[in-house]
Amino acid sequence: MNTQLARELGLEFPIFAFTHCRDVAAAVSKAGGMGVYGVAGNSAADIRAELEWIEKEVDGKPYGVDVLLPTRFVGSNHEGGFSGDQLDERIPDDHRRFVESLLARYEVPPLQEDIPIREGTGVGLESQRELIEVLFEYDIKLIASALGPPPPWMIEKGKDRGVMVAALAGTVEHAQRSAAAGADLIIAQGYEAGGHTGQVSTMVLVPEVVDAVAPLPVLAAGGIGTGRQVTASLALGAQGVWIGSLWLTTEEAETAPVVKEKFLAAGSSDTLRSRSLTGKPARQLRSAWTEAWEDPSNPDPLPMPLQQRLVREAQTRITRTAHKSPGAAELSNYFVGQIVGTMNHVKSVRAVMEELATGYADTMERLDEWAAGE
Ligand SMILES: Cc1cc2nc3c(=O)[nH]c(=O)nc-3n(C[C@H](O)[C@H](O)[C@H](O)COP(=O)(O)O)c2cc1C
């Protein structure tokens, strides 16, 4: 499964694991792939603690980080973006009442303790810049940006520090914009993917992007969960795979237990793209929560970041009480891709990596046999 990109980055396998869980990131890097820790929603202090932990674990093996850098959001035309209070003023009372009534209808208990609702960083480039400076203080080998092209200062910093700068793209145009901005690597992420995703399928998008940005290397993302899909990705011209959903049912994952059980039982038709968590279309598991937001008689989700601010307390309540409240369990969901249909057993990250590698080898062998007419 060796590719030029894997050799350049010192990887045994060109398997890149996107994750918000430090344990998964470290386990993938230790197993010969590259763990990429998604920092979205974390403060600089949290990030320092997590990256220090990862570095101790991986002991020099390569790992990366990922940041959300949306180009368009409420306040993006306003210099410096809006403050938290200015954003909150823009949330209509009707929406607040709807969220409250939804929690009441499903009898979601209030939070027992006074759990702080995470403020996180702003979504604007400037508020993220400080955080990105922190990331570059660590021994990262790759930094990826999602929802918008990497800004010039990030590209420059990457070049200075020998850190590969990658960008996620859901269309050829997005890929070309990031290539023109100076990105070193494009992640072509198809419709099937968990999280924010576009409308072009991986099968169509990957070869289009490979041709459009050549000679830049491309990773395939969206719907990859077996060695057969890894082989197909390389056949489409990708130099590796970028996988997000598959790790959510591993032993190491911090996925909430109720959601993990739902993922294990779900089929590939049980996800949808919904704006109900972040304000931008993001693939997630269907649940009473997404059904309520899809109902045309209810308010439409607000744009980013208003929707995130509107629902964050409700989401914390649902997640924290789902183990004891049937209503909260019905509402609970999380980002996941269509590959959830094949995520049916809890395994260690190492076992998943081994299955991907042996699945790839078996597929190559079968293709050789077919080509030889055996
Ligand atoms: C739970 C979850 C959270 C995600 N959050 C982010 C994120 O913060 N930044 C990002 O670039 N991509 C994010 N993604 C998308 C992944 O980077 C990746 O492209 C996607 O999961 C690939 O498709 P797959 O889910 O079919 O493996 C997320 C995906 C999932 C499943």
The ligand as an SDF file (V2000), in Angstrom:
LIG
                    3D

 31 33  0  0  0  0  0  0  0  0999 V2000
  -17.5670   12.9480   14.0020 C   0  0  0  0  0  0  0  0  0  0  0  0
  -16.9600   13.6770   12.8460 C   0  0  0  0  0  0  0  0  0  0  0  0
  -16.4880   14.9710   13.0460 C   0  0  0  0  0  0  0  0  0  0  0  0
  -15.8580   15.6430   11.9950 C   0  0  0  0  0  0  0  0  0  0  0  0
  -15.3410   16.8950   12.2160 N   0  0  0  0  0  0  0  0  0  0  0  0
  -14.5330   17.4450   11.2820 C   0  0  0  0  0  0  0  0  0  0  0  0
  -13.7600   18.6170   11.5700 C   0  0  0  0  0  0  0  0  0  0  0  0
  -13.8350   19.2040   12.6520 O   0  0  0  0  0  0  0  0  0  0  0  0
  -12.9040   19.0630   10.6030 N   0  0  0  0  0  0  0  0  0  0  0  0
  -12.7800   18.4130    9.4010 C   0  0  0  0  0  0  0  0  0  0  0  0
  -11.9480   18.8200    8.5850 O   0  0  0  0  0  0  0  0  0  0  0  0
  -13.5110   17.3500    9.0980 N   0  0  0  0  0  0  0  0  0  0  0  0
  -14.3590   16.8180   10.0060 C   0  0  0  0  0  0  0  0  0  0  0  0
  -15.0470   15.6790    9.7080 N   0  0  0  0  0  0  0  0  0  0  0  0
  -14.9170   15.0710    8.3700 C   0  0  0  0  0  0  0  0  0  0  0  0
  -13.6540   14.1830    8.3210 C   0  0  0  0  0  0  0  0  0  0  0  0
  -12.4970   14.9960    8.2780 O   0  0  0  0  0  0  0  0  0  0  0  0
  -13.6130   13.2830    7.0810 C   0  0  0  0  0  0  0  0  0  0  0  0
  -13.4370   14.0300    5.9070 O   0  0  0  0  0  0  0  0  0  0  0  0
  -14.8120   12.3880    6.9000 C   0  0  0  0  0  0  0  0  0  0  0  0
  -15.1630   11.7800    8.1120 O   0  0  0  0  0  0  0  0  0  0  0  0
  -14.4940   11.3040    5.8570 C   0  0  0  0  0  0  0  0  0  0  0  0
  -15.5880   10.5130    5.5460 O   0  0  0  0  0  0  0  0  0  0  0  0
  -16.0500    9.2250    6.4190 P   0  0  0  0  0  0  0  0  0  0  0  0
  -16.7900    9.8130    7.5540 O   0  0  0  0  0  0  0  0  0  0  0  0
  -16.9160    8.4810    5.4690 O   0  0  0  0  0  0  0  0  0  0  0  0
  -14.8080    8.4780    6.8020 O   0  0  0  0  0  0  0  0  0  0  0  0
  -15.7350   15.0150   10.7160 C   0  0  0  0  0  0  0  0  0  0  0  0
  -16.2540   13.7350   10.5300 C   0  0  0  0  0  0  0  0  0  0  0  0
  -16.8660   13.0610   11.5610 C   0  0  0  0  0  0  0  0  0  0  0  0
  -17.4070   11.6800   11.3270 C   0  0  0  0  0  0  0  0  0  0  0  0
  1  2  1  0
  2  3  1  0
  2 30  2  0
  3  4  2  0
  4  5  1  0
  4 28  1  0
  5  6  2  0
  6  7  1  0
  6 13  1  0
  7  8  2  0
  7  9  1  0
  9 10  1  0
 10 11  2  0
 10 12  1  0
 12 13  2  0
 13 14  1  0
 14 15  1  0
 14 28  1  0
 15 16  1  0
 16 17  1  0
 16 18  1  0
 18 19  1  0
 18 20  1  0
 20 21  1  0
 20 22  1  0
 22 23  1  0
 23 24  1  0
 24 25  2  0
 24 26  1  0
 24 27  1  0
 28 29  2  0
 29 30  1  0
 30 31  1  0
M  END
$$$$
